[in-house]
Amino acid sequence: MPRVSAAFFAAAALCLLLGMVWGMQMGASEDFTMMPAHAHLNLLGWVTLALYGTFYALTAGTLSPRLAWINFALSATGVAFMIPFLSLFLPARDTRYLPGMMIGEITTVLGLLVFGVSVGRELLRKRP
């Protein structure tokens, strides 16, 4: 497995652990105010990062390491920005936190675009 895949899986597992603990805390307190942030952490952090890691593991022989690492840096950074700022924004809808959320959102979308380039390279590469 390429190291970049392992990095994606490590980040995804950390997001899953945080998401599970957070979900347990929300359930115990019966306060679900943070449900949107919790869902974003699980979907972008766990599911999306794990899917990216799986793709790069499956294309280990033909991937562009540079593109894969750029994808990792953008995607992991995007999640790391978006979730805390979304968590700060949600309780009072405090617009001071929107710029941080936007940085995370834009960075995550840029990560997806880089992933799209990687998928396109794989789709269009010559096969034996």
DOGUGU-777921 format. One record per residue (C-alpha): residue number from 1; residue in three letters; chain; x, y, z. Coordinates in steps of 0.5 Angstrom, whole numbers. Each point is the difference from the previous one (the first is absolute). Layout:
! DOGUGU-777921
- nr; rest; kette; x; y; z
- NUM; ala; A; X; Y; Z
...
***
This chain:
! DOGUGU-777921
- nr; rest; kette; x; y; z
- 1; met; A; 0; 0; 0
- 2; pro; A; 3; 7; -2
- 3; arg; A; 2; 4; 6
- 4; val; A; -5; 6; -2
- 5; ser; A; -6; -6; 1
- 6; ala; A; 2; -1; 7
- 7; ala; A; 0; 7; 1
- 8; phe; A; -7; 1; -2
- 9; phe; A; -2; -6; 4
- 10; ala; A; 3; 3; 6
- 11; ala; A; -3; 6; -1
- 12; ala; A; -7; -3; -1
- 13; ala; A; 1; -5; 6
- 14; leu; A; 2; 6; 4
- 15; cys; A; -7; 4; -2
- 16; leu; A; -4; -6; 1
- 17; leu; A; 3; -1; 7
- 18; leu; A; -2; 8; 1
- 19; gly; A; -7; -1; -3
- 20; met; A; -1; -6; 4
- 21; val; A; 2; 3; 7
- 22; trp; A; -4; 6; -2
- 23; gly; A; -6; -3; -2
- 24; met; A; 0; -4; 7
- 25; gln; A; 0; 7; 3
- 26; met; A; -5; 3; -4
- 27; gly; A; -5; -7; 2
- 28; ala; A; 2; 1; 7
- 29; ser; A; -1; 7; 1
- 30; glu; A; -7; 0; -5
- 31; asp; A; 3; 6; -3
- 32; phe; A; 0; -1; -8
- 33; thr; A; 2; 7; -1
- 34; met; A; 7; -2; -3
- 35; met; A; -3; -5; -5
- 36; pro; A; 1; 3; -6
- 37; ala; A; 8; 1; 2
- 38; his; A; 0; -8; 2
- 39; ala; A; -3; -2; -7
- 40; his; A; 5; 4; -3
- 41; leu; A; 6; -3; 4
- 42; asn; A; -3; -7; -2
- 43; leu; A; -1; 1; -7
- 44; leu; A; 6; 5; -2
- 45; gly; A; 4; -3; 5
- 46; trp; A; -1; -7; 1
- 47; val; A; -4; -2; -7
- 48; thr; A; 4; 4; -5
- 49; leu; A; 7; 0; 3
- 50; ala; A; -1; -8; 0
- 51; leu; A; -3; 0; -7
- 52; tyr; A; 6; 4; -3
- 53; gly; A; 5; -5; 4
- 54; thr; A; -3; -6; -3
- 55; phe; A; 0; 3; -7
- 56; tyr; A; 7; 2; 1
- 57; ala; A; 2; -7; 2
- 58; leu; A; -4; -3; -6
- 59; thr; A; 4; 4; -5
- 60; ala; A; 7; -1; 4
- 61; gly; A; 3; -2; -6
- 62; thr; A; -2; 6; -5
- 63; leu; A; -1; 6; 5
- 64; ser; A; 3; 7; 0
- 65; pro; A; 3; 0; 7
- 66; arg; A; 0; 8; 0
- 67; leu; A; -7; 0; -2
- 68; ala; A; -2; -5; 6
- 69; trp; A; 4; 4; 5
- 70; ile; A; -3; 7; -2
- 71; asn; A; -7; -4; 0
- 72; phe; A; 2; -2; 7
- 73; ala; A; 2; 7; 3
- 74; leu; A; -6; 4; -3
- 75; ser; A; -5; -5; 2
- 76; ala; A; 3; -1; 7
- 77; thr; A; 1; 7; 1
- 78; gly; A; -7; 2; -2
- 79; val; A; -3; -5; 5
- 80; ala; A; 4; 3; 5
- 81; phe; A; -2; 7; -1
- 82; met; A; -7; -1; -2
- 83; ile; A; -2; -5; 6
- 84; pro; A; 2; 5; 6
- 85; phe; A; -2; 6; -3
- 86; leu; A; -7; -3; -2
- 87; ser; A; 0; -2; 7
- 88; leu; A; 1; 7; 3
- 89; phe; A; -5; 3; -5
- 90; leu; A; -6; -5; 1
- 91; pro; A; -2; 2; 7
- 92; ala; A; -2; 7; -1
- 93; arg; A; 1; 1; -7
- 94; asp; A; 6; 4; 1
- 95; thr; A; 2; 3; -7
- 96; arg; A; 7; 1; 3
- 97; tyr; A; 2; -7; -1
- 98; leu; A; -2; 0; -8
- 99; pro; A; 6; 2; -3
- 100; gly; A; 4; -6; 4
- 101; met; A; -6; -5; -3
- 102; met; A; 1; 3; -7
- 103; ile; A; 7; -1; 0
- 104; gly; A; -1; -8; 2
- 105; glu; A; -6; 0; -5
- 106; ile; A; 5; 3; -6
- 107; thr; A; 6; -5; 2
- 108; thr; A; -5; -6; 1
- 109; val; A; -3; 2; -7
- 110; leu; A; 7; 1; -3
- 111; gly; A; 2; -7; 3
- 112; leu; A; -6; -3; -4
- 113; leu; A; 3; 3; -6
- 114; val; A; 7; -2; 0
- 115; phe; A; -4; -7; 2
- 116; gly; A; -4; 1; -7
- 117; val; A; 7; 1; -4
- 118; ser; A; 3; -7; 3
- 119; val; A; -7; -3; -2
- 120; gly; A; 1; 3; -7
- 121; arg; A; 7; -2; 0
- 122; glu; A; -2; -8; 2
- 123; leu; A; -6; 0; -5
- 124; leu; A; 4; 3; -6
- 125; arg; A; 6; -4; 1
- 126; lys; A; 2; -5; -5
- 127; arg; A; -1; -7; 2
- 128; pro; A; 4; -6; -3
***
